[in-house]
Amino acid sequence: MLQHTRRRARAICTKKTLYKRLPILNWLPRYNGQDALGDLVAGITVGLTVIPQSLAYSNVAGLPPQYGLYGSFLGCFIYVIFGSCKDIPMGPTAIISLLTYQTVSHLDSPIPHAILLCFMAGIVELIMGIFGLGFLIDFVSGPVSSGFTSAVALIIVTSQIKDLLGIPAKGSQFIEMWRSIGGLIHQTSAWDATLGASCIALLLILRLLASYKIGPKKEELRTTKHHVVNKIIWLIGTSRNALLVVICGILGWSFQDNSPVRLIGNIPGGMPTVQLPPFGFVKDDNSTVTFIDMLGNLGSGIVVIPLISLMEDIAICKAFANGKSVDATQELIAIGMSNIGNSFVQAFPGTGSLSRSAVNNASGVRTPFGGIYTGVLVILALLFLTPYFSYIPRASLAAIIIAAVIFMVEVKVVRPMWRTKKSDLIPGLGTFIACLVLQLEIGILCGVGINILFILYHAARPKISVEKLKTHHGIEYLMLTPDRCLIFPSVDYVRNLVTKYSRRVESIETPVVIDCSHIYGADFTAATVIEILTKDFAKRGQPLFFYNLKPSVYAVFEGVEPTDFVVYYNQETLDDLLKEKGYVK
């Protein structure tokens, strides 16, 4: 045991492992001026996106606006060191913000719980990375992921309706929120609703503008003027959230204390205090909430948020990997370290954002160092701009969120699923409905459960091809070929099929051969059933042979010491075996 530990330690403590776990060591020595320029432009562009998004996602999480900004700078710095994807800027995202809201919103003290949730999510992510548990997201299929993401998008849109209409609606569940909205719809503020609808329309127009190009369709035919104008158009479209916040902030400031729309209100200025996450605290009534109490209050969110964070992060890595492999273990370490660090500056959990990553990529980011510039821009906003954020209308932040997440509803995947495999719609639709009706973590578990049932059914019902063949010497036999492994859910089904097909032949003495070419694995239950099958055939005097059995499977079958268990690997051997049993042409 001690020697194994030493060998393992020597294998880990190598230069190769160091470079693998600290990706910055790979690209930093080659960093040059072109990389710096590309990262600077991309970092600033993403910063203009992340600042308004952070303010908005704080609202989704049910926390004061500054907490979104707290989670948008230190994580960027840490990811530069540990992250393996150049396009990812760490920070709050729509899905994780909603999960945070559902985890802490019902508690008396949501802020300390959200900060501890950030720390614990980081710890879980780091442990998963150390033990290589990134494969767990493989159990979340594409349809389940699409159903979950689409449901989250609708829940987030619903959660922002109250600010869009200027009503004090409450609730954390989809149906609960709509009931509250329905009961208060008569209190709708015309000013808030008009501003919110106008902001959504403007954001959607600017989104389309970002992809608009002037000049010839072919890139090489465009002049320098075309390229400059197109870049300006793209920058305006990409910075639409920042532009909207500035315009609406000026509008809110112009009204001063007589604003007809609801404003964010006072935001504490300056940097957050660097301190340990709250491992317990004293409530206003002098009662103490211990660390164990807080963990109990956070419940399944401690595990669900890391898994969903990884799912989001890996999806982004794959989208921009250009065919390269993605190291899920390293990404777990990166987002884990980022969340642990963020918890020391009073942030709630975050991960990689697809929308910001797309902006980063389109802006020409060269290395993860672009996150440094994004983080610095957020720090400058905290130091100098927070007094002005108080004039931002709540309806405009709601519009930013709605205009962003409506495109997360993955309607476009339904048609391809229907064309390729209709049954894939069942786990996708099941996840979608369950997430809307139940808690999100229960909803995604329902989807995974449905998928597992499908997999088990598929494993329990292998297909068997049936052929009547002849040996080189003209001896007729029945060849049965299962198309997959023999494990406990499927062996009785296979046994029944083999028995049924073997009795359909013209003569009960017709030899039966089971082609094991596709059987790559078996278990004890399979071995026991195979023993029973060989005895059944022996009793009725019908020869049974096993062809091309893998050595590993053979060892499993031999473990129960079956009688009349005959294996062969070529046709000549089959002829000899049949001749021994008295079969002649």
C-alpha positions as CSV (number, residue, x, y, z in Angstrom):
1,M,0.0,0.0,0.0
2,L,2.8,2.4,0.9
3,Q,4.7,1.5,-2.2
4,H,1.6,2.1,-4.3
5,T,1.1,5.5,-2.7
6,R,4.7,6.5,-3.4
7,R,4.4,5.4,-7.0
8,R,1.2,7.4,-7.3
9,A,2.8,10.5,-5.7
10,R,5.8,10.2,-8.1
11,A,3.4,10.0,-11.1
12,I,1.5,13.1,-10.0
13,C,4.5,15.2,-9.0
14,T,5.9,15.6,-12.4
15,K,6.6,18.6,-14.7
16,K,4.0,17.2,-17.1
17,T,1.3,17.2,-14.4
18,L,2.3,20.7,-13.3
19,Y,1.9,22.1,-16.8
20,K,-1.4,20.3,-17.2
21,R,-2.9,21.6,-13.9
22,L,-1.5,25.1,-14.4
23,P,-2.3,25.9,-18.0
24,I,-0.9,29.4,-17.7
25,L,2.6,27.8,-17.8
26,N,2.0,26.7,-21.3
27,W,0.9,29.9,-22.9
28,L,2.5,32.7,-20.8
29,P,6.1,32.1,-21.9
30,R,5.0,32.6,-25.5
31,Y,2.8,35.6,-24.8
32,N,3.5,38.5,-27.2
33,G,2.3,41.9,-28.3
34,Q,-0.3,40.6,-30.7
35,D,-1.8,38.4,-27.9
36,A,-1.8,41.4,-25.6
37,L,-3.7,43.6,-28.0
38,G,-6.2,40.9,-28.9
39,D,-6.8,40.2,-25.2
40,L,-7.1,43.9,-24.3
41,V,-9.8,44.5,-26.9
42,A,-11.7,41.4,-26.0
43,G,-11.4,41.9,-22.3
44,I,-12.8,45.5,-22.4
45,T,-15.6,44.4,-24.8
46,V,-16.6,41.6,-22.4
47,G,-16.3,44.0,-19.5
48,L,-18.9,46.2,-21.1
49,T,-21.2,43.1,-21.2
50,V,-20.4,41.7,-17.8
51,I,-21.1,44.8,-15.8
52,P,-24.8,45.2,-16.7
53,Q,-25.3,41.5,-16.8
54,S,-23.9,41.1,-13.2
55,L,-26.2,43.8,-12.0
56,A,-29.1,42.0,-13.7
57,Y,-28.2,38.5,-12.5
58,S,-28.0,39.7,-8.9
59,N,-31.7,40.4,-9.3
60,V,-32.3,36.9,-10.6
61,A,-30.5,35.5,-7.5
62,G,-32.6,37.7,-5.3
63,L,-29.6,39.6,-4.0
64,P,-28.6,43.3,-4.0
65,P,-27.0,44.4,-7.3
66,Q,-23.5,44.8,-6.0
67,Y,-23.1,41.1,-5.3
68,G,-23.1,40.3,-9.0
69,L,-20.2,42.7,-9.5
70,Y,-18.4,41.1,-6.5
71,G,-18.5,37.8,-8.4
72,S,-17.2,39.2,-11.7
73,F,-13.5,40.1,-11.1
74,L,-11.6,37.8,-8.7
75,G,-12.9,34.7,-10.5
76,C,-11.7,36.1,-13.8
77,F,-8.2,36.5,-12.3
78,I,-8.1,33.0,-10.9
79,Y,-9.4,31.4,-14.1
80,V,-6.5,32.9,-16.0
81,I,-4.2,30.7,-13.9
82,F,-6.2,27.4,-13.9
83,G,-8.5,27.7,-16.9
84,S,-8.0,25.7,-20.0
85,C,-10.3,27.6,-22.3
86,K,-9.3,31.1,-23.6
87,D,-12.9,32.2,-24.3
88,I,-14.4,31.8,-20.8
89,P,-14.8,34.8,-18.5
90,M,-15.9,33.6,-15.1
91,G,-18.9,35.3,-13.4
92,P,-22.6,35.1,-12.7
93,T,-24.8,33.3,-15.2
94,A,-28.6,33.1,-15.6
95,I,-28.9,29.4,-14.7
96,I,-26.7,29.5,-11.7
97,S,-28.3,32.7,-10.5
98,L,-31.7,31.1,-10.6
99,L,-30.4,28.0,-8.8
100,T,-28.9,30.3,-6.1
101,Y,-32.3,32.0,-5.8
102,Q,-34.2,28.8,-5.4
103,T,-31.6,27.6,-2.8
104,V,-31.5,30.7,-0.5
105,S,-34.5,32.9,-1.3
106,H,-36.8,31.2,1.3
107,L,-34.2,31.7,4.1
108,D,-34.2,34.5,6.7
109,S,-30.6,35.5,5.8
110,P,-30.1,34.8,2.1
111,I,-26.9,36.8,1.7
112,P,-24.6,34.9,4.1
113,H,-26.1,31.6,2.8
114,A,-25.4,32.6,-0.8
115,I,-21.8,33.4,0.0
116,L,-21.3,30.1,1.8
117,L,-23.0,28.4,-1.1
118,C,-20.3,29.9,-3.4
119,F,-17.6,28.5,-1.1
120,M,-19.1,25.1,-0.8
121,A,-19.8,24.8,-4.5
122,G,-16.2,25.6,-5.1
123,I,-15.0,23.0,-2.6
124,V,-17.3,20.3,-4.2
125,E,-16.0,21.3,-7.7
126,L,-12.4,21.1,-6.6
127,I,-12.9,17.7,-4.9
128,M,-14.7,16.5,-8.1
129,G,-11.7,17.7,-10.1
130,I,-9.1,16.1,-7.9
131,F,-10.9,12.7,-8.0
132,G,-11.7,13.0,-11.8
133,L,-15.5,13.0,-11.5
134,G,-16.1,15.2,-14.5
135,F,-17.6,12.1,-16.3
136,L,-20.7,12.6,-14.1
137,I,-22.1,15.1,-16.6
138,D,-22.1,12.3,-19.3
139,F,-25.2,11.1,-17.6
140,V,-27.0,14.3,-18.6
141,S,-28.0,13.7,-22.2
142,G,-28.5,16.3,-24.9
143,P,-32.4,16.1,-24.7
144,V,-32.3,16.4,-20.9
145,S,-29.9,19.4,-21.1
146,S,-32.1,21.1,-23.7
147,G,-35.3,20.5,-21.6
148,F,-33.6,21.8,-18.5
149,T,-32.1,24.9,-20.2
150,S,-35.4,25.7,-21.8
151,A,-37.3,25.4,-18.6
152,V,-34.8,27.6,-16.8
153,A,-35.1,30.3,-19.5
154,L,-38.9,30.4,-19.0
155,I,-38.6,30.5,-15.2
156,I,-36.1,33.4,-15.4
157,V,-38.3,35.3,-17.8
158,T,-41.2,34.8,-15.5
159,S,-39.1,36.0,-12.5
160,Q,-38.4,39.2,-14.3
161,I,-42.1,40.0,-15.2
162,K,-42.6,41.6,-11.8
163,D,-39.9,44.2,-12.5
164,L,-41.0,44.6,-16.1
165,L,-44.5,45.5,-14.9
166,G,-43.5,47.2,-11.7
167,I,-45.5,44.9,-9.4
168,P,-44.4,43.3,-6.1
169,A,-45.0,39.7,-7.2
170,K,-43.3,36.9,-5.2
171,G,-42.5,33.2,-5.6
172,S,-39.6,30.9,-6.6
173,Q,-41.5,28.3,-8.7
174,F,-42.9,28.8,-12.2
175,I,-46.6,28.3,-11.3
176,E,-46.3,30.1,-8.0
177,M,-44.8,33.2,-9.7
178,W,-47.5,33.3,-12.4
179,R,-50.2,33.0,-9.7
180,S,-48.7,35.9,-7.9
181,I,-48.4,37.9,-11.1
182,G,-52.0,37.2,-12.0
183,G,-53.2,38.4,-8.6
184,L,-51.3,41.7,-8.9
185,I,-51.6,42.4,-12.6
186,H,-54.0,45.2,-11.9
187,Q,-51.2,47.1,-10.1
188,T,-49.1,47.2,-13.3
189,S,-47.1,50.5,-13.7
190,A,-47.7,51.8,-17.2
191,W,-44.3,53.6,-17.1
192,D,-42.4,50.5,-16.1
193,A,-44.2,48.3,-18.6
194,T,-43.6,50.8,-21.4
195,L,-39.9,51.3,-20.6
196,G,-39.4,47.5,-20.2
197,A,-41.1,46.7,-23.5
198,S,-39.1,49.4,-25.3
199,C,-35.8,48.2,-23.8
200,I,-36.5,44.6,-25.0
201,A,-37.3,45.8,-28.5
202,L,-34.2,48.0,-28.6
203,L,-32.0,45.1,-27.4
204,L,-33.4,42.7,-30.0
205,I,-32.8,45.2,-32.7
206,L,-29.2,45.8,-31.6
207,R,-28.7,42.1,-31.4
208,L,-29.7,41.8,-35.1
209,L,-27.5,44.9,-35.8
210,A,-24.4,43.1,-34.4
211,S,-24.6,40.5,-37.3
212,Y,-25.3,43.1,-40.0
213,K,-22.6,43.7,-42.6
214,I,-22.4,46.4,-45.2
215,G,-20.6,46.1,-48.5
216,P,-20.1,43.0,-50.8
217,K,-21.0,39.6,-49.4
218,K,-17.5,38.3,-50.1
219,E,-15.1,39.3,-47.3
220,E,-12.2,39.8,-49.7
221,L,-14.1,42.4,-51.8
222,R,-14.8,44.7,-48.9
223,T,-12.7,47.9,-48.5
224,T,-11.1,49.2,-45.4
225,K,-14.0,51.6,-45.0
226,H,-16.4,48.6,-45.0
227,H,-14.4,46.8,-42.4
228,V,-14.2,49.8,-40.1
229,V,-17.9,50.6,-40.3
230,N,-18.8,46.9,-39.8
231,K,-16.6,46.8,-36.7
232,I,-18.3,49.9,-35.3
233,I,-21.7,48.3,-36.0
234,W,-20.7,45.1,-34.4
235,L,-19.3,46.9,-31.3
236,I,-22.5,48.9,-30.9
237,G,-24.6,45.7,-31.2
238,T,-22.3,43.8,-28.8
239,S,-22.3,46.5,-26.2
240,R,-26.0,46.8,-26.3
241,N,-26.5,46.0,-22.6
242,A,-24.0,48.7,-21.6
243,L,-25.5,51.3,-23.9
244,L,-29.0,50.5,-22.6
245,V,-27.9,50.9,-19.0
246,V,-26.2,54.2,-19.8
247,I,-29.3,55.5,-21.6
248,C,-31.7,54.4,-19.0
249,G,-29.4,55.5,-16.2
250,I,-29.4,59.0,-17.6
251,L,-33.2,58.8,-18.0
252,G,-33.5,57.8,-14.3
253,W,-31.1,60.5,-13.2
254,S,-33.0,63.2,-15.1
255,F,-36.1,62.5,-13.0
256,Q,-34.1,62.6,-9.7
257,D,-36.5,61.9,-6.8
258,N,-39.6,62.0,-8.9
259,S,-38.9,59.0,-11.1
260,P,-42.1,57.4,-12.5
261,V,-40.3,54.1,-12.8
262,R,-38.8,52.0,-10.1
263,L,-35.0,52.4,-9.8
264,I,-32.3,50.1,-8.3
265,G,-31.7,52.5,-5.5
266,N,-28.6,53.0,-3.4
267,I,-25.7,50.7,-4.0
268,P,-22.7,50.6,-1.6
269,G,-19.6,51.9,-3.4
270,G,-16.1,50.6,-3.3
271,M,-14.5,47.1,-3.2
272,P,-16.0,44.4,-1.1
273,T,-14.2,43.5,2.2
274,V,-11.9,40.5,1.8
275,Q,-13.0,38.1,4.6
276,L,-13.7,34.5,5.3
277,P,-17.0,33.1,4.1
278,P,-19.6,33.1,6.9
279,F,-19.3,29.7,8.6
280,G,-22.0,30.8,11.0
281,F,-23.6,34.1,12.2
282,V,-25.7,35.7,14.8
283,K,-29.2,36.7,13.7
284,D,-31.0,40.0,14.7
285,D,-32.8,38.2,17.6
286,N,-29.3,37.1,19.0
287,S,-29.9,33.4,18.0
288,T,-26.9,31.7,16.5
289,V,-26.9,29.9,13.1
290,T,-24.1,27.3,13.1
291,F,-22.1,26.1,10.1
292,I,-24.0,22.8,10.2
293,D,-27.3,24.7,10.3
294,M,-26.3,26.6,7.2
295,L,-25.3,23.5,5.3
296,G,-28.7,22.0,6.2
297,N,-30.4,25.1,4.9
298,L,-28.5,24.9,1.6
299,G,-29.4,21.3,1.1
300,S,-29.0,19.8,-2.3
301,G,-27.9,23.1,-3.9
302,I,-24.3,22.3,-2.6
303,V,-24.2,19.4,-5.1
304,V,-26.6,20.5,-7.9
305,I,-24.9,23.9,-8.5
306,P,-21.4,22.4,-9.1
307,L,-22.8,19.8,-11.5
308,I,-24.8,22.4,-13.5
309,S,-21.8,24.8,-13.4
310,L,-19.7,22.1,-15.0
311,M,-22.4,21.3,-17.5
312,E,-22.5,25.0,-18.6
313,D,-18.7,25.3,-18.6
314,I,-18.0,22.2,-20.6
315,A,-20.7,23.1,-23.2
316,I,-18.8,26.4,-23.7
317,C,-15.4,24.7,-24.0
318,K,-16.7,22.3,-26.6
319,A,-18.4,25.1,-28.5
320,F,-15.0,26.9,-28.9
321,A,-12.6,24.0,-28.8
322,N,-12.3,23.7,-32.6
323,G,-12.2,19.9,-32.4
324,K,-9.7,19.7,-29.6
325,S,-10.4,17.6,-26.5
326,V,-11.8,19.2,-23.4
327,D,-10.3,18.5,-20.0
328,A,-13.3,18.3,-17.7
329,T,-11.1,17.7,-14.7
330,Q,-9.1,20.8,-15.2
331,E,-12.2,22.9,-15.7
332,L,-13.6,21.6,-12.5
333,I,-10.4,22.7,-10.7
334,A,-10.6,26.1,-12.4
335,I,-14.2,26.9,-11.6
336,G,-13.8,25.4,-8.1
337,M,-10.8,27.6,-7.3
338,S,-12.7,30.6,-8.8
339,N,-15.7,30.1,-6.7
340,I,-13.6,29.5,-3.5
341,G,-11.8,32.8,-4.2
342,N,-15.1,34.6,-5.0
343,S,-16.5,33.5,-1.7
344,F,-13.8,35.6,0.1
345,V,-15.1,38.7,-1.7
346,Q,-18.8,38.1,-0.8
347,A,-19.9,36.7,-4.2
348,F,-22.5,34.1,-5.0
349,P,-21.7,31.1,-7.3
350,G,-20.8,31.6,-10.9
351,T,-19.3,29.7,-13.9
352,G,-18.5,30.3,-17.5
353,S,-21.1,32.3,-19.5
354,L,-22.0,31.3,-23.1
355,S,-23.1,34.8,-24.1
356,R,-20.0,36.4,-22.7
357,S,-17.8,33.7,-24.2
358,A,-19.3,34.3,-27.6
359,V,-18.5,38.0,-27.3
360,N,-15.0,37.1,-26.1
361,N,-14.4,34.8,-29.1
362,A,-15.8,37.3,-31.6
363,S,-13.7,40.1,-30.1
364,G,-10.5,38.1,-31.0
365,V,-9.4,36.9,-27.6
366,R,-6.0,35.2,-27.9
367,T,-5.4,33.7,-24.4
368,P,-7.2,33.5,-21.0
369,F,-5.4,36.8,-20.0
370,G,-8.3,38.7,-21.5
371,G,-10.1,37.9,-18.2
372,I,-7.6,40.2,-16.4
373,Y,-8.8,43.2,-18.4
374,T,-12.4,42.2,-17.8
375,G,-11.8,41.9,-14.0
376,V,-10.0,45.3,-13.9
377,L,-12.9,47.0,-15.7
378,V,-15.3,45.5,-13.1
379,I,-13.1,46.8,-10.3
380,L,-13.1,50.3,-11.8
381,A,-16.9,50.2,-12.0
382,L,-17.0,49.2,-8.3
383,L,-14.7,52.0,-7.4
384,F,-16.1,54.9,-9.5
385,L,-19.5,54.0,-11.0
386,T,-21.6,52.5,-8.2
387,P,-23.2,55.9,-7.2
388,Y,-24.5,56.2,-10.7
389,F,-25.9,52.6,-10.8
390,S,-28.6,53.7,-8.4
391,Y,-30.4,55.6,-11.2
392,I,-30.8,52.5,-13.4
393,P,-34.5,51.5,-13.7
394,R,-35.3,48.0,-12.6
395,A,-37.3,47.5,-15.8
396,S,-34.2,48.0,-17.9
397,L,-32.3,45.3,-16.0
398,A,-35.3,42.9,-16.4
399,A,-35.3,43.7,-20.1
400,I,-31.6,42.8,-20.3
401,I,-32.2,39.4,-18.7
402,I,-35.3,38.6,-20.8
403,A,-33.7,39.6,-24.1
404,A,-30.7,37.4,-23.2
405,V,-32.5,34.2,-21.9
406,I,-35.3,33.9,-24.4
407,F,-32.8,32.5,-26.9
408,M,-32.0,29.8,-24.3
409,V,-35.3,28.2,-25.1
410,E,-34.1,25.4,-27.4
411,V,-37.1,25.0,-29.7
412,K,-34.8,24.4,-32.7
413,V,-33.7,21.0,-31.3
414,V,-37.2,19.5,-31.4
415,R,-37.4,19.0,-35.1
416,P,-34.1,17.2,-35.5
417,M,-35.0,15.0,-32.5
418,W,-38.3,14.1,-34.1
419,R,-36.5,13.3,-37.4
420,T,-33.7,11.2,-35.8
421,K,-35.1,9.5,-32.8
422,K,-38.6,10.4,-31.6
423,S,-38.1,8.7,-28.2
424,D,-35.5,11.3,-27.3
425,L,-38.3,13.8,-27.0
426,I,-39.6,11.9,-23.9
427,P,-36.7,12.6,-21.5
428,G,-36.4,16.1,-23.0
429,L,-40.1,16.9,-22.5
430,G,-40.2,15.2,-19.2
431,T,-37.3,17.3,-17.9
432,F,-38.9,20.5,-19.2
433,I,-42.2,19.8,-17.5
434,A,-40.7,18.6,-14.3
435,C,-38.4,21.6,-14.0
436,L,-41.4,24.0,-14.5
437,V,-43.6,22.2,-12.0
438,L,-41.0,21.0,-9.4
439,Q,-37.7,22.2,-8.1
440,L,-35.0,22.4,-10.8
441,E,-32.8,19.8,-9.2
442,I,-35.7,17.4,-9.0
443,G,-36.6,18.2,-12.6
444,I,-33.2,17.3,-13.9
445,L,-33.1,14.2,-11.8
446,C,-36.4,13.2,-13.4
447,G,-34.9,13.6,-16.8
448,V,-31.8,11.6,-15.9
449,G,-34.0,8.9,-14.4
450,I,-36.1,8.7,-17.6
451,N,-32.9,8.4,-19.6
452,I,-31.5,5.6,-17.3
453,L,-34.8,3.7,-17.8
454,F,-34.4,4.0,-21.5
455,I,-30.8,2.8,-21.3
456,L,-31.8,-0.1,-19.1
457,Y,-34.7,-1.1,-21.4
458,H,-32.3,-0.9,-24.3
459,A,-29.8,-3.1,-22.4
460,A,-32.6,-5.5,-21.4
461,R,-33.9,-6.0,-24.9
462,P,-31.0,-6.9,-27.2
463,K,-31.8,-7.9,-30.8
464,I,-30.9,-11.4,-32.0
465,S,-30.4,-12.1,-35.7
466,V,-31.3,-15.5,-36.9
467,E,-29.6,-17.3,-39.8
468,K,-29.7,-20.8,-41.2
469,L,-26.2,-21.8,-42.3
470,K,-24.2,-24.8,-43.4
471,T,-20.8,-25.9,-42.5
472,H,-18.1,-26.6,-45.0
473,H,-19.2,-30.3,-45.0
474,G,-22.9,-29.3,-45.5
475,I,-24.2,-29.7,-42.0
476,E,-27.1,-27.4,-41.4
477,Y,-27.2,-25.3,-38.2
478,L,-28.9,-22.3,-36.7
479,M,-26.8,-19.2,-36.0
480,L,-28.1,-16.8,-33.3
481,T,-26.2,-13.5,-32.9
482,P,-27.0,-11.1,-30.0
483,D,-26.1,-7.5,-30.7
484,R,-24.8,-6.5,-27.3
485,C,-23.4,-7.5,-23.9
486,L,-25.1,-10.1,-21.7
487,I,-25.9,-8.6,-18.3
488,F,-28.6,-9.2,-15.6
489,P,-31.4,-7.2,-17.2
490,S,-31.2,-9.0,-20.5
491,V,-30.1,-12.6,-19.9
492,D,-33.5,-14.1,-19.3
493,Y,-34.9,-12.3,-22.3
494,V,-32.0,-13.7,-24.4
495,R,-32.5,-17.2,-23.0
496,N,-36.2,-17.2,-23.9
497,L,-35.5,-16.0,-27.4
498,V,-32.8,-18.6,-27.9
499,T,-35.1,-21.3,-26.7
500,K,-38.0,-20.1,-28.9
501,Y,-35.9,-19.9,-32.1
502,S,-34.2,-23.3,-31.4
503,R,-37.6,-25.0,-31.2
504,R,-38.9,-23.5,-34.4
505,V,-36.4,-25.5,-36.5
506,E,-37.7,-28.4,-38.5
507,S,-35.7,-30.9,-36.5
508,I,-35.1,-30.7,-32.7
509,E,-31.6,-32.1,-33.4
510,T,-30.6,-29.1,-35.5
511,P,-27.4,-27.7,-33.8
512,V,-27.6,-24.1,-32.5
513,V,-24.7,-21.7,-32.5
514,I,-24.6,-18.5,-30.5
515,D,-22.3,-16.0,-32.1
516,C,-20.7,-14.1,-29.3
517,S,-18.7,-11.6,-31.4
518,H,-20.7,-8.6,-30.0
519,I,-20.7,-9.8,-26.4
520,Y,-17.9,-7.7,-24.8
521,G,-19.1,-8.1,-21.2
522,A,-21.1,-10.4,-18.9
523,D,-21.8,-10.8,-15.2
524,F,-22.6,-13.5,-12.7
525,T,-26.3,-13.6,-13.5
526,A,-25.5,-14.1,-17.2
527,A,-23.1,-16.9,-16.4
528,T,-25.8,-18.6,-14.2
529,V,-28.4,-18.3,-17.0
530,I,-26.0,-19.7,-19.6
531,E,-25.4,-22.7,-17.4
532,I,-29.1,-23.3,-17.2
533,L,-29.4,-22.8,-21.0
534,T,-26.7,-25.4,-21.7
535,K,-28.5,-27.9,-19.4
536,D,-31.8,-27.3,-21.1
537,F,-30.3,-28.0,-24.6
538,A,-28.5,-31.1,-23.2
539,K,-31.7,-32.5,-21.8
540,R,-33.5,-32.4,-25.1
541,G,-30.4,-33.6,-27.0
542,Q,-29.9,-30.5,-29.1
543,P,-26.3,-29.4,-29.5
544,L,-25.4,-25.8,-28.4
545,F,-22.1,-24.1,-29.2
546,F,-20.7,-20.7,-28.5
547,Y,-18.7,-19.0,-31.3
548,N,-15.9,-16.4,-30.9
549,L,-16.4,-15.9,-27.2
550,K,-14.0,-13.1,-25.8
551,P,-11.5,-14.4,-23.2
552,S,-12.8,-12.0,-20.5
553,V,-16.4,-13.2,-21.1
554,Y,-15.2,-16.9,-21.2
555,A,-13.6,-16.4,-17.8
556,V,-16.9,-15.1,-16.4
557,F,-18.9,-18.1,-17.8
558,E,-16.3,-20.6,-16.6
559,G,-16.6,-19.2,-13.1
560,V,-19.8,-21.1,-12.5
561,E,-18.3,-24.3,-14.0
562,P,-21.1,-25.0,-16.6
563,T,-21.6,-28.5,-18.1
564,D,-21.8,-29.0,-21.9
565,F,-20.3,-25.6,-22.4
566,V,-18.5,-25.8,-25.8
567,V,-16.7,-22.8,-27.4
568,Y,-15.0,-22.7,-30.8
569,Y,-13.3,-20.0,-32.9
570,N,-13.3,-21.3,-36.5
571,Q,-15.5,-23.2,-38.9
572,E,-13.2,-26.2,-39.2
573,T,-13.6,-26.7,-35.4
574,L,-17.4,-26.6,-35.7
575,D,-17.2,-29.3,-38.4
576,D,-15.1,-31.5,-36.1
577,L,-17.4,-30.9,-33.1
578,L,-20.5,-31.9,-35.2
579,K,-18.9,-35.0,-36.6
580,E,-18.0,-36.0,-33.0
581,K,-21.7,-35.8,-32.2
582,G,-22.6,-38.0,-35.2
583,Y,-23.7,-35.4,-37.7
584,V,-23.0,-36.3,-41.3
585,K,-23.9,-34.7,-44.7
